[in-house]
């Protein structure tokens, strides 16, 4: 080892030791406050690495449901010697009686979780979360001195992911350069208040090595249809049943219907009605909200992606394959940054007349999109061979807290 390498190693070690000392006795909470598990793998790896690399910190992972906690504990097995504590947050007992009905219109439970666990949130020095609802701890409940850190939970282009709340956190961990550029262009990103960490979800999925089930008794191509819940931009309200009808009448393909988990959870609000007849069709597999909808099981199993604006298309492109997008609202999408992913595959406007042809051309046309898909994936997700995304995120959190 050269003297320069020794000096570089000593400088790095000294810097990390300095951070550990300055972050001593800090209590950092990681909040997962949803009905489903889809936000967990994007953020919880940061918690485990933070506790491993900075042992003087107290790291608490707080979940609002048993389902979330179970997934957190699964992921914990990938991080031996972590020091995280686990906390199941409480909700008022009366709400459990009305929630099954009320949640069909609005997910008010998330707000009640915040209000019902104020002692915990007030005990923290910093709170890390993949969702933005937690900002109410400041705006509604007045915890002004809590340092708030956002990890994002989607990596798409949809306009809803780029509103003012994206810049309301003290620190934001970003998946890749795309978000630095886009949020800077919009005037939302602030110098010194963001870090590019990457996408720890990929590390989780690769580490857990989930076995992909065999849903169909044939080897026909599998299409995953993944409509978003936001009906202003989703293909569900305009074309969803047409898609299911197409595959019901075309046995050349198998279909996995795996919409965004919120679509059917808030069914009344989003008009998510599914006739029973589709549940008995052999070449259609329906899943409106299991863990397989959020742990990339379907994204890894499918041969062709069919969707609209969901960020899951970028996770699908971890292994580049054909994509088809449904323009159900007649959007002028070219050169529109909120639809940039539509440049990565064919776009159809009328499912009844165009989908069959698009599917038939999917494999033949894919080479024309392959380079674009690879470039878009690398622009969306930062990767680095020397460290993991979880490590980079943990270091960014520790550095930020050191300099507060």
C-alpha positions as CSV (number, residue, x, y, z in Angstrom):
1,X,0.0,0.0,0.0
2,X,1.4,3.4,-1.0
3,X,1.8,6.3,1.4
4,X,-0.8,8.2,-0.5
5,X,-3.3,5.3,-0.1
6,X,-2.5,5.1,3.6
7,X,-3.0,8.9,4.1
8,X,-6.3,8.7,2.1
9,X,-7.6,5.8,4.2
10,X,-6.6,7.5,7.5
11,X,-8.3,10.7,6.4
12,X,-11.5,8.8,5.5
13,X,-11.4,6.9,8.8
14,X,-10.9,10.1,10.8
15,X,-13.8,11.7,9.1
16,X,-16.2,8.8,9.8
17,X,-15.0,8.8,13.4
18,X,-15.7,12.5,13.7
19,X,-19.2,12.0,12.4
20,X,-19.8,9.2,14.8
21,X,-18.8,11.4,17.7
22,X,-20.9,14.4,16.6
23,X,-23.9,12.2,16.0
24,X,-23.7,10.5,19.5
25,X,-26.9,10.2,21.4
26,X,-29.1,11.3,18.4
27,X,-32.4,9.4,18.0
28,X,-33.5,8.9,14.4
29,X,-36.9,7.5,13.5
30,X,-37.8,5.8,10.2
31,X,-41.6,6.0,9.6
32,X,-43.6,3.6,7.5
33,X,-47.2,4.8,7.6
34,X,-49.4,3.0,5.0
35,X,-51.7,0.1,4.5
36,X,-49.3,-1.7,2.2
37,X,-45.6,-2.5,2.1
38,X,-44.7,-0.8,-1.2
39,X,-42.7,2.0,0.4
40,X,-40.5,-0.1,2.7
41,X,-37.7,-1.4,0.5
42,X,-36.9,2.1,-0.8
43,X,-36.1,3.4,2.7
44,X,-35.6,0.8,5.4
45,X,-32.1,-0.3,4.2
46,X,-30.9,3.2,5.1
47,X,-32.0,2.6,8.7
48,X,-30.2,-0.7,9.0
49,X,-26.9,0.7,7.5
50,X,-27.2,3.8,9.7
51,X,-27.4,1.7,12.8
52,X,-24.4,-0.5,11.6
53,X,-22.1,2.2,10.5
54,X,-22.9,4.8,13.2
55,X,-23.5,2.7,16.4
56,X,-23.8,5.8,18.7
57,X,-27.1,6.7,17.0
58,X,-30.3,5.3,18.2
59,X,-32.3,4.1,15.2
60,X,-36.0,3.2,15.6
61,X,-38.1,1.8,12.8
62,X,-41.8,2.6,13.3
63,X,-44.5,0.9,11.4
64,X,-48.3,1.5,11.3
65,X,-49.3,-2.1,10.6
66,X,-48.2,-5.7,11.2
67,X,-47.9,-6.2,7.5
68,X,-45.3,-3.5,7.2
69,X,-43.5,-4.7,10.3
70,X,-43.3,-8.3,8.9
71,X,-41.6,-7.0,5.7
72,X,-39.2,-4.9,7.7
73,X,-38.1,-7.9,9.7
74,X,-37.6,-9.9,6.5
75,X,-35.3,-7.2,5.1
76,X,-33.5,-7.0,8.5
77,X,-32.1,-10.5,7.8
78,X,-30.0,-8.9,5.1
79,X,-28.2,-6.7,7.6
80,X,-26.6,-8.8,10.3
81,X,-25.4,-6.9,13.4
82,X,-27.9,-4.0,12.8
83,X,-28.9,-2.3,16.0
84,X,-32.4,-1.0,15.0
85,X,-35.3,-1.0,17.4
86,X,-38.8,-1.8,16.1
87,X,-42.0,0.0,17.1
88,X,-45.5,-0.8,16.1
89,X,-47.5,2.5,16.2
90,X,-51.0,2.6,17.6
91,X,-54.2,3.9,16.1
92,X,-57.4,4.8,18.1
93,X,-59.4,1.6,18.7
94,X,-62.6,3.1,17.4
95,X,-61.1,3.8,14.0
96,X,-60.5,0.1,13.3
97,X,-64.2,-0.3,13.2
98,X,-64.9,2.3,10.5
99,X,-61.7,2.2,8.5
100,X,-62.7,-0.7,6.2
101,X,-65.5,1.4,4.8
102,X,-63.9,4.9,5.1
103,X,-60.7,3.9,3.4
104,X,-62.6,3.2,0.2
105,X,-62.8,7.0,-0.2
106,X,-59.9,8.5,1.8
107,X,-56.9,7.2,3.7
108,X,-57.4,9.2,6.9
109,X,-55.7,6.5,9.0
110,X,-52.2,8.0,8.1
111,X,-53.1,11.2,9.8
112,X,-54.5,9.5,12.9
113,X,-51.3,7.5,13.2
114,X,-49.4,10.8,13.5
115,X,-51.8,12.3,16.0
116,X,-52.0,9.2,18.1
117,X,-48.2,8.8,18.5
118,X,-47.0,12.3,19.2
119,X,-44.9,11.3,22.2
120,X,-42.8,9.1,20.0
121,X,-42.3,11.8,17.3
122,X,-41.5,14.4,19.9
123,X,-38.8,12.2,21.3
124,X,-36.9,12.2,17.9
125,X,-34.1,14.4,16.7
126,X,-34.7,13.4,13.1
127,X,-37.4,11.5,11.2
128,X,-36.8,9.7,7.9
129,X,-39.8,8.7,5.7
130,X,-40.5,7.7,2.1
131,X,-43.9,9.5,2.1
132,X,-44.7,13.2,2.4
133,X,-47.8,13.0,4.7
134,X,-45.5,13.1,7.7
135,X,-44.9,16.9,7.0
136,X,-48.1,17.4,8.9
137,X,-46.0,16.8,12.1
138,X,-44.8,20.4,11.4
139,X,-47.7,22.0,9.6
140,X,-50.6,20.6,11.6
141,X,-49.0,19.4,14.9
142,X,-46.3,22.0,15.4
143,X,-43.2,19.9,16.0
144,X,-41.0,22.6,14.5
145,X,-37.5,21.4,15.6
146,X,-37.8,17.9,14.2
147,X,-35.3,17.4,11.3
148,X,-37.2,15.8,8.5
149,X,-35.6,13.6,5.8
150,X,-37.4,12.3,2.7
151,X,-36.3,9.2,0.7
152,X,-39.0,9.2,-2.0
153,X,-40.8,6.0,-2.8
154,X,-41.3,6.2,-6.5
155,X,-38.8,6.7,-9.4
156,X,-41.2,7.8,-12.2
157,X,-41.9,10.9,-14.2
158,X,-45.5,11.6,-13.2
159,X,-46.2,15.2,-12.4
160,X,-47.5,14.4,-9.0
161,X,-44.0,13.4,-7.9
162,X,-42.6,16.8,-8.5
163,X,-44.7,19.2,-6.4
164,X,-43.6,21.7,-3.7
165,X,-43.6,19.1,-1.0
166,X,-40.6,17.6,-2.6
167,X,-38.6,20.6,-1.4
168,X,-40.1,21.0,2.0
169,X,-37.8,18.5,3.8
170,X,-34.5,19.3,5.4
171,X,-32.8,16.6,3.3
172,X,-33.9,14.5,0.4
173,X,-32.3,11.3,-0.7
174,X,-32.6,10.9,-4.5
175,X,-32.4,7.8,-6.7
176,X,-30.4,9.3,-9.5
177,X,-29.3,12.3,-11.5
178,X,-32.7,12.6,-13.2
179,X,-34.2,13.9,-10.0
180,X,-31.4,16.4,-9.4
181,X,-32.0,17.9,-12.9
182,X,-35.8,17.9,-12.8
183,X,-36.2,19.2,-9.3
184,X,-33.5,21.9,-9.9
185,X,-35.3,23.0,-13.1
186,X,-38.5,23.4,-11.1
187,X,-36.8,25.4,-8.4
188,X,-37.6,22.8,-5.8
189,X,-34.2,21.5,-4.9
190,X,-31.9,23.4,-2.7
191,X,-28.1,23.3,-2.4
192,X,-26.9,21.3,0.5
193,X,-30.3,19.7,1.1
194,X,-30.1,16.6,-1.1
195,X,-27.9,13.6,-1.8
196,X,-27.9,11.1,-4.6
197,X,-28.0,7.6,-2.9
198,X,-29.4,5.3,-5.5
199,X,-32.3,2.7,-5.2
200,X,-31.8,0.3,-2.2
201,X,-34.9,-1.6,-3.3
202,X,-32.9,-3.4,-5.9
203,X,-30.4,-4.6,-3.2
204,X,-33.4,-5.8,-1.1
205,X,-35.0,-7.7,-4.0
206,X,-31.7,-9.3,-5.0
207,X,-30.9,-10.2,-1.4
208,X,-34.2,-11.8,-0.6
209,X,-34.2,-13.9,-3.7
210,X,-38.0,-14.4,-3.8
211,X,-39.1,-17.4,-5.7
212,X,-41.3,-16.4,-8.6
213,X,-44.5,-18.6,-8.7
214,X,-45.9,-20.3,-11.8
215,X,-49.3,-18.7,-12.3
216,X,-50.0,-20.2,-15.7
217,X,-49.9,-23.7,-17.0
218,X,-48.3,-22.7,-20.3
219,X,-45.2,-20.9,-21.7
220,X,-47.0,-18.1,-23.5
221,X,-45.7,-14.6,-23.1
222,X,-46.7,-12.9,-19.8
223,X,-47.9,-9.3,-19.9
224,X,-48.2,-7.3,-16.7
225,X,-50.8,-4.5,-16.7
226,X,-49.9,-1.9,-14.1
227,X,-52.4,1.1,-14.1
228,X,-51.9,3.9,-11.7
229,X,-54.5,5.1,-9.2
230,X,-54.5,8.8,-10.2
231,X,-57.4,8.8,-12.6
232,X,-56.4,12.1,-14.1
233,X,-53.5,10.3,-15.9
234,X,-54.3,6.6,-15.3
235,X,-55.5,4.3,-18.1
236,X,-57.9,2.4,-15.7
237,X,-61.0,4.6,-16.0
238,X,-60.8,4.9,-19.8
239,X,-59.3,1.6,-20.9
240,X,-59.0,-0.8,-18.0
241,X,-61.9,-3.1,-18.7
242,X,-61.1,-3.0,-22.4
243,X,-57.6,-4.4,-21.5
244,X,-59.1,-7.2,-19.5
245,X,-61.6,-8.0,-22.2
246,X,-58.9,-8.2,-24.8
247,X,-56.9,-10.8,-22.9
248,X,-60.1,-12.7,-22.0
249,X,-60.6,-13.1,-25.7
250,X,-57.0,-13.6,-26.7
251,X,-55.3,-16.7,-25.3
252,X,-52.0,-16.0,-27.2
253,X,-50.8,-14.2,-24.0
254,X,-51.1,-14.5,-20.2
255,X,-52.0,-11.4,-18.3
256,X,-51.0,-10.4,-14.7
257,X,-53.3,-7.6,-13.6
258,X,-51.3,-5.8,-10.9
259,X,-52.4,-2.2,-10.5
260,X,-51.0,0.3,-8.1
261,X,-52.0,-1.0,-4.6
262,X,-53.9,2.2,-3.8
263,X,-56.3,1.9,-6.8
264,X,-58.5,-0.8,-5.2
265,X,-57.8,0.2,-1.6
266,X,-59.5,3.6,-2.4
267,X,-61.9,1.9,-4.8
268,X,-64.9,4.3,-4.4
269,X,-62.7,7.3,-5.0
270,X,-60.9,5.9,-8.0
271,X,-63.8,4.0,-9.6
272,X,-62.1,0.6,-9.2
273,X,-64.8,-1.9,-9.9
274,X,-63.9,-5.3,-11.2
275,X,-66.6,-7.7,-12.4
276,X,-66.3,-11.2,-11.0
277,X,-66.1,-12.8,-14.4
278,X,-62.4,-11.8,-14.8
279,X,-61.4,-13.9,-11.7
280,X,-62.2,-17.2,-13.5
281,X,-60.3,-16.7,-16.7
282,X,-57.4,-19.1,-17.0
283,X,-54.9,-16.7,-18.7
284,X,-55.6,-13.8,-16.3
285,X,-54.0,-13.5,-12.9
286,X,-55.5,-10.8,-10.7
287,X,-53.8,-9.2,-7.7
288,X,-55.1,-5.9,-6.4
289,X,-52.8,-5.5,-3.4
290,X,-50.6,-8.3,-2.2
291,X,-46.9,-7.9,-1.4
292,X,-46.1,-9.3,-4.9
293,X,-47.5,-6.1,-6.3
294,X,-44.7,-4.1,-4.6
295,X,-41.7,-6.4,-4.2
296,X,-41.1,-6.6,-8.0
297,X,-42.3,-10.2,-8.2
298,X,-44.5,-9.3,-11.2
299,X,-42.0,-7.0,-12.7
300,X,-39.4,-9.7,-12.8
301,X,-41.9,-12.4,-14.1
302,X,-43.4,-10.5,-17.0
303,X,-42.1,-10.5,-20.6
304,X,-44.0,-7.3,-21.6
305,X,-45.0,-4.2,-19.5
306,X,-48.3,-2.6,-20.2
307,X,-49.2,0.6,-18.3
308,X,-49.5,4.4,-18.1
309,X,-47.6,6.6,-15.6
310,X,-46.5,4.2,-12.8
311,X,-42.9,4.5,-11.7
312,X,-42.7,0.7,-11.7
313,X,-41.9,0.8,-15.4
314,X,-38.4,1.9,-14.4
315,X,-38.1,-1.1,-12.0
316,X,-39.3,-3.3,-14.8
317,X,-36.4,-2.0,-16.9
318,X,-33.8,-3.3,-14.5
319,X,-33.9,-6.0,-17.2
320,X,-34.8,-4.2,-20.4
321,X,-37.9,-5.7,-22.1
322,X,-40.7,-4.5,-24.4
323,X,-43.0,-1.8,-23.0
324,X,-46.4,-0.6,-24.2
325,X,-48.2,2.5,-22.8
326,X,-51.8,3.4,-23.0
327,X,-52.7,7.0,-23.8
328,X,-56.2,6.9,-22.5
329,X,-56.6,10.7,-22.1
330,X,-55.4,11.9,-25.5
331,X,-52.3,13.5,-24.0
332,X,-49.9,15.4,-26.2
333,X,-47.0,13.5,-24.6
334,X,-44.0,14.1,-26.9
335,X,-41.4,16.4,-25.3
336,X,-43.5,16.4,-22.1
337,X,-41.1,15.6,-19.2
338,X,-43.9,14.0,-17.2
339,X,-44.3,11.4,-19.9
340,X,-40.6,10.9,-20.8
341,X,-40.9,7.1,-20.2
342,X,-43.4,6.8,-23.1
343,X,-40.3,7.2,-25.3
344,X,-39.2,3.7,-24.2
345,X,-41.9,1.7,-25.9
346,X,-45.0,1.8,-28.1
347,X,-47.9,4.1,-27.3
348,X,-51.5,3.1,-28.1
349,X,-54.6,5.3,-27.8
350,X,-57.3,2.8,-28.5
351,X,-57.0,-0.6,-26.8
352,X,-59.6,-2.3,-28.9
353,X,-58.0,-1.5,-32.2
354,X,-54.3,-1.1,-31.4
355,X,-53.3,-3.3,-28.5
356,X,-53.2,-6.6,-30.5
357,X,-50.9,-5.1,-33.1
358,X,-48.7,-3.5,-30.5
359,X,-48.3,-6.9,-28.7
360,X,-47.5,-8.6,-32.0
361,X,-44.8,-6.1,-32.7
362,X,-43.4,-6.0,-29.1
363,X,-40.4,-8.3,-29.6
364,X,-39.6,-7.2,-33.1
365,X,-39.7,-3.4,-32.2
366,X,-37.8,-3.7,-28.9
367,X,-34.3,-3.4,-30.3
368,X,-35.2,0.1,-31.5
369,X,-36.0,1.0,-27.8
370,X,-33.2,-0.9,-26.1
371,X,-30.6,1.8,-26.0
372,X,-33.1,4.4,-24.8
373,X,-34.3,2.0,-22.0
374,X,-30.7,1.5,-20.8
375,X,-29.9,5.2,-20.9
376,X,-33.2,6.1,-19.1
377,X,-32.6,3.5,-16.4
378,X,-29.0,4.7,-15.7
379,X,-30.3,8.3,-15.6
380,X,-33.0,7.4,-13.1
381,X,-30.9,5.2,-10.8
382,X,-27.4,5.9,-9.6
383,X,-25.2,2.9,-9.2
384,X,-21.7,2.6,-7.9
385,X,-19.8,-0.6,-7.5
386,X,-17.7,0.4,-4.4
387,X,-20.7,1.0,-2.1
388,X,-24.3,0.1,-1.9
389,X,-27.2,2.6,-2.1
390,X,-28.0,1.8,1.5
391,X,-24.5,2.7,2.6
392,X,-24.5,5.9,0.6
393,X,-27.9,7.0,2.0
394,X,-26.8,6.2,5.6
395,X,-23.6,8.3,5.1
396,X,-25.6,11.2,3.6
397,X,-28.0,11.2,6.6
398,X,-25.1,11.1,9.1
399,X,-23.1,13.8,7.3
400,X,-26.2,16.0,7.2
401,X,-27.0,15.6,10.9
402,X,-23.3,16.3,11.7
403,X,-23.5,19.6,10.1
404,X,-26.8,20.8,11.5
